[in-house]
Amino acid sequence: MANPELPSLAEGQREIMEIVWDQGEVSVFEVREILGQNREISRTAVRTTMERLEEKCWLAHRVIGRTHFYRALVSRDVSLGQRIVDIVDKACGGEPERLMAALMEYRGLSA
């Protein structure tokens, strides 16, 4: 179940979390290299975002030499659960039945 006290993520934060989940443990340099394949982004922007994710308890780090290596404290599944709860709360008035009914109608699903 999603942790109601876990802060939600902005899109850029979620993008970095996806990289961390895929890689396991990464440095700021590695994340910047991956993000830099699709757009220009500074090392400082990546570092600041990762530090904020750590402050929000989404990431933790260890230091080897002068390099910080980050790992996820929150699983991808917990993050997905949180996003679904947010959708139910914001779009469905907190009623999961409304979400299910909308999915069934929109996707042509049956019970």
Buried (B, 14 or more C-beta within 10 A) or exposed (E): EBEEEBBEBEEBBBBBBEBBBEBEEBBBEBBBBBBEEEEEBEEEBBBEBBBBBBEBEBBEBEEEEEEBBBBBBBEEEBBEBBBEBEEBEEEBEEEEEEBBEEEEEEEEEEE
